[in-house]
């Protein structure tokens, strides 16, 4: 094996987090080598955020056509061409791919090695027969779909997020195992495109989110005809009898046995970190089943090695990996003691209506704070939502009596956009007063944020004390 020159930074993994580190470091003058054994862009571009949102967009377009009569527009039932939908998804990926390509990163001065990487020692990596010496290493290998140990599952064909976007036809009857964001988003997308869909969830759908907000989305999913079987314990999976029952799932629902049949089975039951073949023990890097162990500076047990993104078992979001990349760069290149702070990290489920949250849920806030104020602004009171007939949902904000924002959740149209007001406020330590005093253009959905903040001050502004003051001043002329 030939010896490579020493680099400032060796990045293992060409997903969103690894690419952000590599691009940032190279543009700041560091010598960087990037090792990626698969497709550049990683999970997000090829099998995650990008294709799922493209598929959802197709589904939402079909759903909008079906519901257009409420505006006096009679579009009828739209025909769905599954192969054209697939080409739409692939086209979106292809349009973004150049930004994540080998060619772009080589143009930035990054040395790209399309091979598998493994550690030979605490400061030495081998990839494709090349020995890589670097001052610092960053592991950003992401995660893979978790395949649960369900009896019979290996004996039947099943889909994951890595294969579902390759379907050329819309599944006639889809069974989704898992009611988290991935499972719920894909369930709605395929239902909008014409599939019959059943979701099997052992707890409740979107269990990490505020139940009051989830209830709004649940109502919408059920109204669409999606069968949600919550509290479902899967006993076994087997081949069905053919036709529309090619797959059969045996389920226990509160002690009642049931068999759910379908043509396709999608497993969306979580993620597992990609650490296979890295030989982390040779580098002195500790890890568990949840992922590589890191501290608040994203350093591993080997202080030369950092890790970020899904491989750490932390927040499983592309925007979280991008944020972590900045923390790693400050530590690895400038030796600044930067630490992660997830207090203002948002998350969004991109269904219709969207569900977005930042900070604490109501249950979390009440568990950690003695006095919590809760204010709500329903979309039905928003003029823009009424004009567009998107009145299902609300803005819900949690704050201390003094106006410090503890968390915010929005369920409704464009919730992922609207939550950014609260992300900024929490990140910059602005209080409720800042949001209440902003001028929102009329008519916009964003007025709901201002209205929620205004509700926080309404008892005081319109209370008896202010009334007495107004009467007193009126007597003074």
C-alpha positions as CSV (number, residue, x, y, z in Angstrom):
1,X,0.0,0.0,0.0
2,X,1.3,3.4,-0.9
3,X,1.6,6.1,1.7
4,X,-0.6,9.1,1.3
5,X,0.4,12.6,2.5
6,X,-1.1,13.8,5.7
7,X,-4.3,15.8,5.5
8,X,-5.8,18.3,7.9
9,X,-9.1,16.5,7.9
10,X,-10.3,13.0,6.8
11,X,-14.1,12.8,6.5
12,X,-15.7,9.3,6.4
13,X,-19.2,9.5,4.8
14,X,-20.5,11.6,2.0
15,X,-24.0,12.4,3.4
16,X,-25.3,15.8,4.4
17,X,-23.2,16.1,7.5
18,X,-19.9,14.8,6.0
19,X,-20.3,17.0,2.9
20,X,-20.9,20.1,5.0
21,X,-17.8,19.5,7.0
22,X,-15.7,18.7,3.9
23,X,-16.9,21.7,1.9
24,X,-16.6,24.1,4.8
25,X,-13.1,22.9,5.7
26,X,-11.8,23.0,2.1
27,X,-13.2,26.5,1.5
28,X,-11.4,27.7,4.7
29,X,-8.1,26.4,3.4
30,X,-7.8,23.0,5.1
31,X,-6.6,19.9,3.1
32,X,-9.4,17.5,3.1
33,X,-9.9,13.9,2.0
34,X,-13.5,12.5,1.8
35,X,-14.1,8.7,1.7
36,X,-17.6,7.5,0.6
37,X,-18.3,3.9,-0.4
38,X,-21.8,4.6,-1.7
39,X,-23.6,7.4,-3.4
40,X,-22.6,11.0,-2.7
41,X,-25.4,12.9,-0.9
42,X,-26.1,9.9,1.3
43,X,-29.4,9.0,2.7
44,X,-31.0,12.4,2.6
45,X,-30.5,12.9,-1.2
46,X,-31.0,9.4,-2.4
47,X,-33.4,7.6,-0.1
48,X,-34.6,10.1,2.6
49,X,-35.6,13.7,2.7
50,X,-35.5,14.5,-1.0
51,X,-37.4,11.6,-2.5
52,X,-39.9,11.4,0.3
53,X,-40.8,15.1,-0.1
54,X,-41.0,14.7,-3.9
55,X,-43.3,11.7,-3.4
56,X,-45.4,13.7,-0.9
57,X,-45.6,16.6,-3.4
58,X,-47.1,14.2,-6.0
59,X,-49.6,12.9,-3.5
60,X,-50.6,16.3,-2.4
61,X,-51.1,17.4,-6.0
62,X,-53.5,14.4,-6.5
63,X,-55.3,15.2,-3.2
64,X,-55.7,18.9,-4.2
65,X,-57.3,17.9,-7.5
66,X,-59.8,15.6,-5.7
67,X,-60.7,18.4,-3.2
68,X,-60.8,21.2,-5.8
69,X,-64.6,21.3,-5.9
70,X,-64.7,23.2,-2.6
71,X,-63.4,26.2,-4.7
72,X,-65.9,25.6,-7.5
73,X,-63.2,23.9,-9.6
74,X,-64.2,20.5,-10.9
75,X,-61.0,18.6,-11.7
76,X,-62.5,15.1,-11.2
77,X,-60.6,12.1,-10.0
78,X,-57.0,12.4,-11.3
79,X,-55.5,9.3,-13.0
80,X,-52.2,8.3,-11.4
81,X,-49.3,7.1,-13.5
82,X,-46.9,5.4,-11.1
83,X,-44.0,5.4,-13.5
84,X,-44.3,9.1,-14.1
85,X,-44.4,9.6,-10.4
86,X,-41.2,7.7,-10.1
87,X,-39.6,9.7,-12.8
88,X,-40.6,12.9,-11.0
89,X,-38.9,11.7,-7.8
90,X,-35.8,10.7,-9.8
91,X,-35.8,14.0,-11.6
92,X,-35.8,15.9,-8.3
93,X,-32.9,13.8,-7.0
94,X,-31.0,14.4,-10.3
95,X,-31.5,18.1,-10.1
96,X,-29.9,18.3,-6.7
97,X,-27.2,15.7,-7.2
98,X,-24.6,18.0,-8.9
99,X,-24.4,20.0,-5.7
100,X,-23.3,16.9,-3.8
101,X,-21.2,15.3,-6.7
102,X,-17.6,14.2,-6.7
103,X,-16.9,16.7,-9.4
104,X,-18.1,19.6,-7.2
105,X,-16.1,18.6,-4.2
106,X,-13.0,18.0,-6.3
107,X,-13.4,21.5,-7.7
108,X,-13.3,22.7,-4.1
109,X,-10.0,21.0,-3.6
110,X,-11.3,17.9,-1.7
111,X,-9.7,14.6,-2.5
112,X,-12.6,12.1,-2.9
113,X,-12.0,8.4,-2.5
114,X,-15.0,6.2,-3.5
115,X,-14.1,3.3,-1.3
116,X,-14.9,1.7,2.1
117,X,-12.9,3.2,5.0
118,X,-11.6,1.4,8.0
119,X,-9.3,2.5,10.8
120,X,-5.9,0.9,11.2
121,X,-5.0,2.9,14.3
122,X,-5.9,6.0,16.3
123,X,-4.7,8.3,13.5
124,X,-4.6,6.1,10.4
125,X,-7.3,5.0,8.0
126,X,-7.2,2.7,5.0
127,X,-9.5,3.1,2.0
128,X,-9.1,1.2,-1.3
129,X,-5.5,0.3,-0.6
130,X,-4.5,3.9,0.4
131,X,-3.3,4.8,3.8
132,X,-4.7,8.1,5.0
133,X,-2.9,10.1,7.7
134,X,-4.8,13.1,9.1
135,X,-4.7,15.5,12.1
136,X,-8.4,15.0,12.7
137,X,-11.1,12.5,11.5
138,X,-14.8,12.9,11.2
139,X,-17.1,9.9,11.1
140,X,-20.4,10.8,9.3
141,X,-21.6,7.4,8.0
142,X,-25.2,7.9,8.9
143,X,-27.7,5.1,9.6
144,X,-29.5,2.3,7.9
145,X,-33.2,1.1,8.1
146,X,-33.7,-1.0,11.2
147,X,-35.1,-4.4,10.4
148,X,-37.0,-5.6,13.5
149,X,-36.8,-9.2,14.5
150,X,-40.3,-10.1,13.5
151,X,-40.9,-13.9,13.1
152,X,-41.2,-14.6,9.4
153,X,-40.1,-11.2,8.1
154,X,-37.0,-12.5,6.3
155,X,-39.1,-14.9,4.3
156,X,-41.3,-12.3,2.7
157,X,-40.4,-9.4,0.3
158,X,-40.5,-6.1,2.1
159,X,-39.6,-2.5,1.3
160,X,-37.6,0.1,3.3
161,X,-37.0,3.8,2.5
162,X,-34.0,2.6,0.5
163,X,-36.1,0.6,-1.9
164,X,-39.7,2.1,-1.8
165,X,-38.8,4.9,-4.2
166,X,-37.9,2.5,-6.9
167,X,-41.4,1.2,-7.3
168,X,-42.7,1.6,-10.8
169,X,-46.4,1.1,-9.9
170,X,-48.5,2.4,-7.0
171,X,-49.0,-0.4,-4.4
172,X,-52.7,-1.5,-4.5
173,X,-52.7,-2.3,-0.8
174,X,-49.7,-1.2,1.4
175,X,-49.0,-2.2,5.0
176,X,-46.6,0.2,6.9
177,X,-44.8,-1.1,9.9
178,X,-44.0,1.9,12.1
179,X,-45.9,5.1,12.9
180,X,-43.0,7.5,13.2
181,X,-42.5,10.4,10.8
182,X,-41.2,8.2,7.9
183,X,-44.0,5.7,8.2
184,X,-46.7,8.4,8.5
185,X,-45.4,10.5,5.7
186,X,-45.1,7.6,3.2
187,X,-48.5,6.2,4.3
188,X,-50.2,9.5,3.4
189,X,-48.2,9.9,0.2
190,X,-49.3,6.5,-1.1
191,X,-52.8,6.9,0.1
192,X,-53.0,10.2,-1.9
193,X,-51.7,8.3,-4.9
194,X,-54.4,5.7,-4.7
195,X,-53.1,2.9,-2.4
196,X,-55.2,1.4,0.4
197,X,-53.0,1.8,3.5
198,X,-52.8,0.3,6.9
199,X,-50.3,1.6,9.5
200,X,-49.2,-0.8,12.3
201,X,-47.7,1.0,15.4
202,X,-47.0,-0.7,18.7
203,X,-47.4,2.5,20.7
204,X,-49.1,5.7,19.2
205,X,-48.2,7.4,16.0
206,X,-45.7,10.2,16.3
207,X,-45.2,9.4,20.0
208,X,-42.5,12.0,20.5
209,X,-44.8,14.9,19.5
210,X,-47.4,16.8,21.4
211,X,-50.6,14.6,21.6
212,X,-52.9,17.5,21.1
213,X,-51.2,18.4,17.8
214,X,-50.9,14.8,16.7
215,X,-54.7,14.4,17.2
216,X,-55.3,16.9,14.4
217,X,-53.1,15.0,12.0
218,X,-54.5,11.7,13.1
219,X,-58.0,12.9,12.3
220,X,-56.9,14.0,8.8
221,X,-55.2,10.6,8.1
222,X,-58.3,8.7,9.2
223,X,-60.5,10.9,7.1
224,X,-58.4,10.0,4.1
225,X,-59.2,6.3,4.7
226,X,-55.8,5.4,6.2
227,X,-56.3,2.6,8.7
228,X,-54.3,3.4,11.9
229,X,-53.8,0.4,14.2
230,X,-52.1,1.8,17.2
231,X,-51.1,-0.4,20.2
232,X,-50.6,-3.2,17.6
233,X,-48.1,-5.9,18.6
234,X,-46.9,-7.8,15.5
235,X,-46.7,-11.5,16.1
236,X,-45.5,-12.8,12.8
237,X,-45.3,-12.1,9.0
238,X,-46.0,-14.7,6.3
239,X,-46.8,-14.9,2.7
240,X,-50.4,-14.4,1.8
241,X,-52.6,-16.3,-0.6
242,X,-52.0,-14.1,-3.7
243,X,-54.0,-11.4,-5.3
244,X,-54.3,-8.4,-3.0
245,X,-53.2,-10.5,-0.1
246,X,-49.6,-11.3,-1.0
247,X,-48.3,-10.4,2.5
248,X,-50.1,-11.3,5.7
249,X,-49.2,-9.8,9.1
250,X,-50.5,-11.4,12.3
251,X,-51.3,-8.7,14.8
252,X,-52.4,-8.6,18.5
253,X,-54.7,-5.6,19.2
254,X,-55.3,-5.4,23.0
255,X,-55.6,-9.2,23.1
256,X,-57.6,-9.5,19.9
257,X,-55.9,-11.4,17.1
258,X,-56.2,-10.0,13.6
259,X,-54.5,-10.7,10.2
260,X,-53.8,-7.7,8.0
261,X,-53.1,-8.5,4.4
262,X,-51.6,-6.4,1.6
263,X,-49.7,-6.5,-1.7
264,X,-46.7,-4.6,-0.3
265,X,-45.0,-4.4,3.1
266,X,-43.0,-1.2,4.1
267,X,-40.8,-1.4,7.2
268,X,-40.3,2.0,8.7
269,X,-39.5,0.9,12.3
270,X,-36.5,3.1,13.1
271,X,-32.8,3.4,12.2
272,X,-29.5,1.7,13.2
273,X,-26.1,3.4,13.0
274,X,-23.7,2.5,10.2
275,X,-20.5,1.4,11.9
276,X,-20.0,-1.9,10.1
277,X,-16.5,-2.5,8.9
278,X,-15.0,0.7,10.3
279,X,-12.9,-1.2,12.8
280,X,-13.6,1.5,15.4
281,X,-11.9,-0.5,18.2
282,X,-8.5,0.0,16.4
283,X,-9.0,3.7,16.7
284,X,-10.1,3.5,20.3
285,X,-13.6,4.8,19.4
286,X,-16.4,3.6,21.7
287,X,-19.9,2.9,20.4
288,X,-23.1,1.1,21.4
289,X,-26.1,-0.2,19.6
290,X,-27.4,3.4,19.6
291,X,-24.4,4.8,17.9
292,X,-20.9,6.2,18.4
293,X,-20.5,7.8,21.8
294,X,-19.7,11.6,21.6
295,X,-19.5,14.4,24.1
296,X,-21.1,17.9,23.8
297,X,-18.3,18.9,21.4
298,X,-19.0,15.8,19.2
299,X,-15.6,14.3,20.2
300,X,-15.4,10.5,20.5
301,X,-13.3,8.7,23.0
302,X,-10.4,9.3,20.7
303,X,-9.9,13.0,20.8
304,X,-8.6,13.1,17.2
305,X,-11.9,11.6,16.0
306,X,-15.3,13.4,15.8
307,X,-18.6,12.0,14.8
308,X,-21.9,13.6,13.8
309,X,-25.2,12.9,12.3
310,X,-27.3,9.7,12.6
311,X,-24.2,7.5,13.4
312,X,-24.2,9.1,16.8
313,X,-27.8,8.2,17.6
314,X,-28.6,11.9,18.1
315,X,-31.3,13.9,16.4
316,X,-32.0,12.1,13.1
317,X,-32.4,15.2,10.9
318,X,-30.5,16.6,8.0
319,X,-30.6,20.1,9.5
320,X,-29.2,18.7,12.7
321,X,-26.3,17.2,10.9
322,X,-25.7,20.5,9.2
323,X,-25.7,22.3,12.5
324,X,-23.3,19.7,14.0
325,X,-21.0,20.2,11.1
326,X,-20.4,23.8,12.2
327,X,-19.6,22.6,15.7
328,X,-17.1,20.1,14.4
329,X,-15.4,22.6,12.2
330,X,-14.9,25.1,15.1
331,X,-13.5,22.3,17.2
332,X,-11.4,20.4,14.6
333,X,-9.9,23.4,12.7
334,X,-9.9,26.2,15.2
335,X,-9.7,24.2,18.5
336,X,-12.6,26.3,19.9
337,X,-14.6,24.6,22.6
338,X,-17.9,24.8,20.7
339,X,-20.7,22.6,22.0
340,X,-24.0,21.5,20.6
341,X,-27.2,23.1,21.9
342,X,-30.4,21.4,20.8
343,X,-32.8,23.7,22.7
344,X,-33.9,25.4,19.5
345,X,-33.6,22.5,17.1
346,X,-36.9,22.1,15.2
347,X,-38.5,18.9,13.7
348,X,-41.2,18.6,11.1
349,X,-43.4,15.9,9.8
350,X,-44.3,16.9,6.2
351,X,-47.8,15.4,6.0
352,X,-50.9,17.5,5.2
353,X,-51.4,19.2,7.6
354,X,-47.7,19.5,8.6
355,X,-46.7,19.0,12.2
356,X,-43.7,21.1,13.5
357,X,-42.2,21.5,16.9
358,X,-39.3,23.2,18.6
359,X,-38.2,23.0,22.2
360,X,-40.4,21.3,24.8
361,X,-43.8,19.7,24.4
362,X,-46.4,20.5,27.0
363,X,-45.8,17.3,28.9
364,X,-42.1,18.0,29.0
365,X,-42.5,21.6,30.1
366,X,-44.9,20.7,32.9
367,X,-42.5,18.0,34.1
368,X,-39.5,20.4,34.3
369,X,-41.2,23.8,35.2
370,X,-43.4,24.7,38.1
371,X,-45.6,27.2,36.2
372,X,-46.3,26.9,32.5
373,X,-48.5,29.2,30.4
374,X,-50.0,27.6,27.3
375,X,-51.4,29.8,24.6
376,X,-53.1,28.7,21.3
377,X,-54.0,30.4,18.1
378,X,-56.4,28.2,15.9
379,X,-56.0,28.4,12.2
380,X,-59.8,28.8,11.9
381,X,-59.3,32.3,13.3
382,X,-56.8,33.2,10.5
383,X,-58.2,35.0,7.5
384,X,-55.6,33.5,5.1
385,X,-56.3,30.0,6.2
386,X,-60.0,30.7,5.7
387,X,-59.4,32.0,2.2
388,X,-57.5,28.9,1.3
389,X,-59.7,26.5,3.2
390,X,-56.8,25.2,5.3
391,X,-58.4,26.0,8.8
392,X,-57.4,22.7,10.4
393,X,-54.7,23.2,13.0
394,X,-53.3,25.6,15.5
395,X,-50.2,27.3,16.9
396,X,-49.5,26.2,20.5
397,X,-46.8,27.9,22.5
398,X,-45.5,27.2,26.0
399,X,-43.9,29.9,28.1
400,X,-43.0,30.8,31.7
401,X,-45.1,33.5,33.4
402,X,-42.4,36.0,32.5
403,X,-42.6,35.3,28.8
404,X,-39.6,33.0,28.3
405,X,-40.5,30.6,25.5
406,X,-40.1,26.9,26.4
407,X,-41.4,25.4,23.3
408,X,-43.8,25.8,20.3
409,X,-45.7,23.4,18.2
410,X,-47.8,24.0,15.0
411,X,-50.1,21.7,13.2
412,X,-51.5,23.1,10.0
413,X,-50.7,24.3,6.5
414,X,-47.0,25.4,6.1
415,X,-46.2,24.5,9.8
416,X,-42.6,23.9,8.8
417,X,-42.3,27.4,7.6
418,X,-44.2,29.0,10.4
419,X,-42.2,27.3,13.1
420,X,-39.1,29.2,12.1
421,X,-40.3,32.3,13.9
422,X,-40.2,30.4,17.2
423,X,-36.9,28.7,16.3
424,X,-35.3,32.2,15.8
425,X,-36.9,33.5,19.0
426,X,-35.7,30.6,21.1
427,X,-32.3,30.5,19.5
428,X,-31.7,34.2,20.1
429,X,-33.4,34.1,23.6
430,X,-36.2,36.4,22.5
431,X,-39.3,36.3,24.6
432,X,-43.0,36.3,23.8
433,X,-43.0,40.1,23.7
434,X,-40.7,40.1,20.6
435,X,-43.1,37.9,18.6
436,X,-46.2,39.8,19.9
437,X,-44.8,43.2,18.8
438,X,-43.7,42.2,15.3
439,X,-45.7,43.5,12.4
440,X,-47.1,40.6,10.3
441,X,-48.4,41.3,6.8
442,X,-52.1,40.7,6.2
443,X,-53.4,38.3,5.3
444,X,-50.8,35.6,6.0
445,X,-50.6,32.4,8.0
446,X,-47.8,34.0,9.9
447,X,-50.3,36.2,11.7
448,X,-51.2,33.1,13.7
449,X,-47.8,33.3,15.4
450,X,-48.3,36.9,16.4
451,X,-51.8,36.1,17.6
452,X,-50.5,33.3,19.8
453,X,-48.0,35.6,21.3
454,X,-50.7,38.2,21.7
455,X,-52.9,35.8,23.6
456,X,-50.1,35.5,26.2
457,X,-50.5,39.2,27.1
458,X,-54.3,39.4,26.6
459,X,-55.2,38.8,30.2
460,X,-53.0,41.7,31.3
461,X,-53.7,44.1,28.5
462,X,-57.5,43.6,28.6
463,X,-57.7,43.0,32.4
464,X,-59.3,45.1,35.1
465,X,-56.1,47.1,35.9
466,X,-55.8,48.5,32.4
467,X,-59.6,49.2,32.3
468,X,-59.3,51.3,35.5
469,X,-56.3,53.1,34.1
470,X,-58.2,54.0,30.9
471,X,-61.1,55.3,32.9
472,X,-58.9,57.4,35.1
473,X,-57.1,58.9,32.2
474,X,-60.4,59.7,30.5
475,X,-61.5,61.7,33.5
476,X,-58.4,63.8,33.3
477,X,-59.4,64.9,29.9
